[in-house]
């Protein structure tokens, strides 16, 4: 790279060596971007200049915001960052807030000012925030006032974090107050397409989080691939869903995807299955993003709500059980669009259109990406053989100062940590996370396959399956089961569930241990934390 707008080069200086980067593929014309590009210009400014300024960009239970209003607020906050807070291009900015209009405006403001956004989940505690701030050497923070307590607790251990402002704050020094004194216009920093735009920290299902680095071109590319070829959204769509903007699944689905096509998005700070169903009806939403567990819960109560406007539903974050897909389709008539993405790749790279769904499959490599299955030696597996999923395209893994880069990127491929098989038609069938494969008495057993079988029992609400130590077999299959209300937590129920699984999948895969629980550990994005179950 010959040009950069960043005067603070920390992020680029801490990228892995180029020799450890994946191979990037820019075959499609829509991802051949110019050398200079600011993703805020592409996603927010251009819709305004093209005549979409009057259209609704953000909707909330309390009101709505046009493209021009969002553009103006982002400009004001960008001015605040630069003029009052001393932000230099390349400085890292911590964003801390739920899905609300100020979170969206602040995200765009950071992009406009040439900063690097480090958005964090609202539920992160002081210790986790400290790890993120110090890893990324964050200098500035914009935070929802309601989340101040944990940030205050983290501050003494964060020497680089020098400038902090809060929004939804009534003080004279709040983001809200100071932004109102700023000019309505801001000249976006002329970032290079491969200047760093954000550092997304993994959601922590595997333990110690890693910072994944994405460029301005990566943000735009995620909007020009999956949404264009699979989702096929239009300016008349209304997006709704559960993933936080701080999570790349939510950044795309709840903010960047709708704005790329001039559509609108409904931002609600926290959803239950009931509130999401209510919101779909109230706002006549057409596109929904959520995790599998949410769709399963929604299916059971969908008949009580107006879902007549809904036309597309996207599931990602973890594997979609076929039982959940069928239950939701029976309840709503909608074929869920499954997808697998990763924080390292920024968004979805394998999916399918509703018309090309194949039972049990996640989908096929979407246009712009290549995918295959590799064995332990890095050789391509023949169709039908389980191996390690590997993918490449215009986005890819670059960890911030982390020696785990060599685990994720191998021979130019991004090796995601998922065990898959591919059929002769190029459809990919999820087996497990590679670390969730259970080897019991010499058999390889995929925990999610057992979970899917259990979910087909009428008494099971949710479940998680892991390997548990056993003196005779080395490891056995253990199921943690959350029963539906009114179901009996008895030994007879355990036996019934075991027999049920034996009838659906190979008998050797049945859970030899069953434990009834009241809750299952999940991340804020809905992923089942199997590593916590293994510690139980």
N, C-alpha and C positions, 0 to 999 in steps of 0.2 A: 504494500500500500504506500503510495507516494503522498497522498493528501489526507489530512485529518483536521477537523474543526476543533478537536479537543486540545486544550492547553494543559489539562491534567490528564496524563497518559497512564495513570495507575492501572486501569482495567486492561488496556492493551498490553502493558508491560507484564501483566500477570496471566496472560493467555498461555496455553500450552505451546510448545514449539510447533511450528508449522508441520514438521514431520509427523507429529502426533495427531494432527487434525484428520477428520474423515475426508473422503473424496466428496467434493461437492459437484452436483449435477444440475446444469441449467439448460436442459433440453427444450423446455417449452418457451415459446416467445414471451408469454406473460410474466416470466420471472427473469427476463434479461433486462435488468434495471440500469438506469444511468449511474455514473460514478458518484454523483452527489444526490442525496435524497434524505429528507427528513420525514419520518413516518407520520408526524402530526400534520404536515402539509398535505400528504396524500389522503389521510383519513378524515380530517376535519376541515382544513382550509379550503381544499378543492371543492367539496360539496357545497360550501357557502358561495364560492365564486361561480359555481356552475348553476346557481339558481335554486338550490335546496335550502337556503337560509331560513325560509319561513316554515319548513317542515319540522315536525316534532322529532327530536333526537332521543331525548330521555323522558320516560314516563315514570311516575312514582305514585304511591297511594295519596300523596299530598299535593300533587300538581304535575306540571310538565314543563319541558325546556326545549326550545327550538335549537336548530343547528347554529343560528346566529348568536343566541344567548350563550350556548356552550362555548362557541368560538371566542366570544368577548370575555367570558369569565376565565377561560384558559389563558388568554392574552394578559389579563390583569394579574393573574397569579404568576405567570412567567416574568412579568415586570417586577413583581414583588420579590421573586427568587433572585433576580439579577441585581436590582437596584437597592433593595433593603437587606437582603440576606447574603449578598456577595457571592452568588453562585457563579462558578467558572465552568465553561464547557468541559465535560468529562468528570466533574464532581459527582459523587453518588448521593442520591436523595432517597431516604427511607420514606415510603408511603405506608400509612397505617390507618386503615379504615374499612368498614363494610361496604357493600354495594350501594352507594348513594351518589347523587350528582356531584358533590364536592370531590369524592374520590376520583370520579371520571375526569372532572376539570383539572384536578391536580396532576393526574397522570399525563394528560395532554400538555399541561404547562411545563412539566419536566422535559418532555420531548422537544417542545418548542425552544426551550432555553439551552438545549444541547446537554442537559444533564443525563445521568444514568439512573433509571428508576429501579429501586429495590423495594418491591411491594411485599408486605408480609400479611399473613393470615391474622384476623382480629384476635383469635384465641391464643396466640403466642404469648408466653410468659417472659419475665425479665431475663432469665438465663438464656432462653432461646434467642431473644432479641439481641442480647449481648454477643452471642456467637456470630450472628448475622452481621451486626454493625462492625465488629472487629475484623471479621473475615474480609469484608468488602471495603473496609476503611471508610465508612460512610461519614460524610461531613455535614449534611443537612437532613432535616426531617420535617415532614408535614403530616400531622396526625389528627384524627378525630378526637375531640376533647374527651369523649367518653372512654377512650382507651389510654388516657394519660398515665394512669397509675403504674402500669407495668413498664412504660417507657421511662418514667421518673425513677423507678427502681433500677433500671438498667444503666441509666446515664453515668453514675459514678465510675463504672467499669468500662466506659466507652470514650476514651480520650480524644478520638478524632471527631466526635459528634459535637460540633460547636454552635450550630444554629438550628433552633427548633421552634416551629409555630404550630398552633392548633386551629382547626376549623370547628364550626358549630360552637363557637366560644364567644361569649358576650363582652370580653375584654377589649380595650382599645388597641391592643397589640395582636389581636387574632388575625388569622388569614382572612376571615370575612371582612373585618373592618379595614385592614390595611389594603386589601385588594381593591376596595371601592375607591381608594384615593389614587389608583394607578391609571395610566392611559389605557384607552380601549384597544389600542393597536400595539402589536409587537412584531418585530422582524425576526422570523424564525432563524435560528442558527443554521448555517448552510453545512450541515453534517454530511460526511461521506456516507455512501450507502453501507459501507462496512465499518462505520463508527459504532461503538457499542451503544445500544439503546436501553437495555435492561439486563439485570442480573436476577435470574429467577432461582430461588433456592428450592430444592426438592422438598416435598411435603413430609418427609421424615418417616415413611413406612418402613424403611430399611435401617433406621438408626441415624447416624451422624449426617446432617444435611450437607449437600454439595451446592455450590453456586454455579448455575449454568448461564453462560454469557450469550446474548443474542444481539445481532446488529439491527440497524434500521431496516435493512432489506429483508431480514428474517421476519420482522413484524408484518411487513406488507405481503411477503410471500405466503404466510399462513392464511392471509385473507384471499389470495388469488388462486389457491389450489383446492383444498377441501370444499370451501363454500361454493366455488364456481362449478366444480365437476360433480359434486355429490349433493350438496344442500340446495343449490340452485335458488338462492334467495333473491327477492326483488325488493324494490323500494317500498312496496306496499306491505311488506312483512312486519310483524310486531314480535320481537324476540322476548322470551321470558325464560327463567331458569334459576338454578341453585348455585352453580359454582362461583366462588368469589373472584373478583377482578384480580386479586393478588395471586391467583392460580392461573397458569397460562391457558388451561381449558376455559376458564371464565373470562380471561382477558379477550380471547377470541370470541367466544360465543355470546358474551354479555356486553361487549363494547365494540371491538374492532370489526367483527363481521358485519353487524348491522350498519355501522357507519360507512363501510366500504361501498355499500350499495344504496345509501340514502334512506335506509329503513329506520325504525325506532326500536328501542329496547326498554323493557320495564325493569327498573332497579328496585328491588325489595331487600332490606338488610338481612332478613333471616326468614327462611321458609320451612314450614312443615308440609307434609303431603296435602293437608286440608287447605292451607293458605295458598299453595301453588295452584291447586285446582280452582280455588276462588279467583285468583289473580288471572288465570287463563280466561275465565268467563267474563270477569269485569272489564278487562282490557281487550277482549277478543283477540288474544294472542294467537299467532299462527305457527311459531317455531319455538320448541322447548328444548333446553339443554339441562340434563340432570344425570345423576349416577344411577346405576341399576337398582339399588335399594329403594330409591325414591319412586321409580316406576312401578316396582312391585307393590309398594304401599298404596300408590295412587290407583292401581288397577282394582283394588278391593273396594274402593269407594267412588269410582269414576261415574257410576250411574246416577249419582245424586247431584252432579254438576253439569253446567253447560260447557261442553267442549266442542261445540259445532264449528268454531273458527279454526281449531287446531288441525294443521296439515302435516307437519314434520316434527318428529321427536328424535333427538340425538342422545345417545348414551355413550359415555366414556368414563375414564377414571379407573375402572377395573372391568374385568370380563363380564359380559352380559349373559347370565344363565338363560338357556333356551326356555326354561319354565317361566321366567319373568317375561321374556319376549312374547310367548304365546298367551300368557295371562293378560298382558296389556292389550294385545291385539284383539282378544276376545271381548275385552271390556270396552274398547274404544274404536276398533276397526283400523287402527293405525299400526303400520309395520315400523317398529323402532329402527332407526339407522344406528347400527353399532359402529364403533370405531376404536382403534388403539392409537394413542399418541404417547408422548412422553415429554417431561419438562426439558429433557436434553434436546429434543427435536422441535420444541415449542408447541406443536399441536399434532393433529391427527394425520397419519400417513397411510393407514390401511382402513378401508371402510367399504361401503356399498350403497348404491341407490336402493330405495324401497322395492323397485322392480327387479333388482338383481340379487335379492337376498337368497342365501343358501342356508338351510337349517344347520345350526351348530357352528357356522363359520363367522368369524369377525368380518370377513370381506376379502377384498383384493387390494393390491397396491394402487393407490389413487394416482391419476395422471400427474406426472412430475416426480414421482418416487419410484425406486426400484426396491424390491424386497426378496429375500430368499431365506432358506433355513440351512444352517451350518452344523456340522458335527463337531465333536470336541477338538478335532485337528484342524478345523477351519475349512473343511471340504464341503461342497454343496450336497445336501442330502437328497436322495431320490424322492419322488412323490410318495407320500404316506409314511415317511420316516420322521419320528420326532427329533427335533434338534433345536438349536438356538436361533431365534429370529434375528435377522440382520437386515438393515435398511440403509439406503443412501438417497440423497436428493439435494434440493437447494438449501436445506437447513441441516444442522447437525450439531454434535456435541463438542462444546469447548468448555471445560471446567475451569473455574477461576482458581489458579494456584493449587491444584489438587492432583496427587499422583495416581488417583483412580481413573484418570483419563485413559491410561493404557488398558484398563479393563473394559471400558465402554467402546473404545475405538480400536478395531483390529483389522489390519490389512485394508484400510479405507472404509470398512463397514462400521456402522453404528450397531453394536450388539446390545440389544435392549434389556437383556436379563429375563426374557420371556421364552418359555418352551412352546413351540408351535410345530404343527405339521402342515404341509402344503399339498393339496391334491393336484391332479394333472391339469386342472383348469385354472390354476393359479389362485385358488381360494385358500385362505389361511385359517386353520382351526386351532384355537387356543387350548393348551394343555394345563399350564400352570406358570407361575413365576419359576425360574430355574431353581430358586432356593425353596420353592414350595412343593417340589416333587418329593413324594414320600417313597422311600425304598423299604419295603417290608417283606421279609423272608424271600428276598431276591426279586420281588415284583416292583416295577415302577408304577406308582399310583399318583394321579393328578388330583390334588385336593379339590379344585373347583369342579371337577366331574362328579365327585361324591356330594359336594354341596348342591349341585344342580339336581341330583337324584333325590336328596333329602327335601329340597324345596317343592318337589312334586307331591309330597305328602300333605294332606289337607290340614294337619295340625301344626305345621311348621311355618312360622312367620319369617325367621331369619336363621342363618347358621354359618358357622365357620369350621373348616376342617384343616387339621395340621397333623404332623407326625409327632408321636409321643414315645419316649424311651420305653423299651420293654426288654426284660431279661431274656426271654426266650426268642423273640423274633427280631431283636435289635430295635426296631421301630414298629409301632402299630398306628393305624388310622384312628384318630380321635376327633369326635364331632362335638362342638359346642352349639347347643340348640336353644333358640328362643322360641317358645311355643306361643300359639295364638291364645287369646283370653279364653278361659273355660276348659283348656286342655289339661290333662292330668299328668303331673310330673312324677310318673311312677316307673317302676321296673318294667311293668307291662308295656308302657309306652316306649321305653328304650328298645325292648325286644321287637315291638311292632315296627319301629323305624329301621332297625337293622334288617328285618325281613323284607321290608319295603325296598331298601337299597339293593338287596340281593336279587330282587325280581327285575330291576331296571338296568343294572350294569353287572359286570362280571362279579360273582359272589366274593372272590378274594379281596375286592375293593371295599367291602362293607366296613363301617366304623366299629371296631372291636370295643371301643370305649365311647360312651355317650354321656355328656354332662349338660344338664339343663342350666341355663343362665337367664338373668333378667335383662342384661344388655350385652352388646358386643362392642369391643373397642374399634372405633372408626376415626379416621382423620376428619378434619373440618370439611373436606371435599367428599366425604362418604366412602372412602376406601377402607376396606376391612384391614385392620392391623394384625395380620396373622403372627407377626413376631411376638406380639404381646400374648397371644393365645399360647404360643410355644413356651412362654415363661410361666404360664399358669400352673 
